[in-house]
């Protein structure tokens, strides 16, 4: 991420994936919110979109309250993330 400027949606989605990737067993939405710097209610919508596209997987556990999930990045999400960072780096090198 660059500086203090406003992040694009693509940067936010990539950051969400990056934070979730750090926890291969899955992570709760509140911890993801803290890592990304986005309020939980807004983040839930974004994570649901990532889940709908197959980039993130929702994981339920017996010890959780109803409606609470852990999230993990799918192999497709990891591929997307790798490609995103490569393209972002490429564009920065060429001033795009």
CORQUI-V909619 format. One record per residue. RES is the residue in one letter. PHI is phi in whole degrees, -180 to 180 (NA if undefined). OMEGA is omega as a letter, one per 20 degrees, with the letter a starting at -180 (none if undefined). BURIAL is # if it has 24 or more other C-alpha atoms within 12 Angstrom, else .. Layout:
# CORQUI-V909619
RES,PHI,OMEGA,BURIAL / RES,PHI,OMEGA,BURIAL
This chain:
# CORQUI-V909619
X,NA,a,. / X,-113,r,. / X,47,a,. / X,-104,a,. / X,-66,r,. / X,-67,r,. / X,-84,r,. / X,-73,r,. / X,-61,r,. / X,-61,r,. / X,-63,r,. / X,-64,r,# / X,-62,r,# / X,-64,r,# / X,-66,r,# / X,-59,r,# / X,-61,a,# / X,-64,r,# / X,-65,a,# / X,-65,a,# / X,-60,a,# / X,-66,a,. / X,-123,a,. / X,-60,r,. / X,-83,a,. / X,109,a,# / X,-139,r,# / X,-78,a,# / X,-62,a,# / X,-66,r,# / X,-72,r,# / X,-63,r,# / X,-58,r,# / X,-63,a,. / X,-68,a,# / X,-91,a,# / X,83,r,. / X,-125,r,# / X,-58,a,. / X,-56,a,. / X,-63,r,. / X,-71,a,. / X,-65,r,# / X,-57,r,# / X,-63,a,. / X,-67,r,# / X,-67,r,# / X,-62,r,. / X,-66,r,. / X,-64,r,# / X,-67,a,# / X,-64,r,. / X,-92,r,. / X,83,r,. / X,-91,r,# / X,-132,r,# / X,-116,r,# / X,-88,a,# / X,-122,r,. / X,-102,r,. / X,-134,a,. / X,-61,a,. / X,-84,a,. / X,-96,r,. / X,-71,a,. / X,-58,r,. / X,89,r,. / X,-96,a,. / X,-136,r,# / X,-102,r,# / X,-127,r,# / X,-139,a,# / X,-84,r,# / X,-83,r,# / X,-56,r,. / X,-62,r,. / X,-64,r,# / X,-65,r,# / X,-63,r,. / X,-59,a,# / X,-62,r,# / X,-61,r,. / X,-65,a,. / X,-58,a,. / X,-67,r,. / X,-64,a,. / X,-66,r,. / X,-62,r,. / X,-64,r,. / X,-61,a,. / X,-66,r,. / X,-66,r,. / X,-63,a,. / X,-97,r,. / X,73,a,. / X,-92,none,.
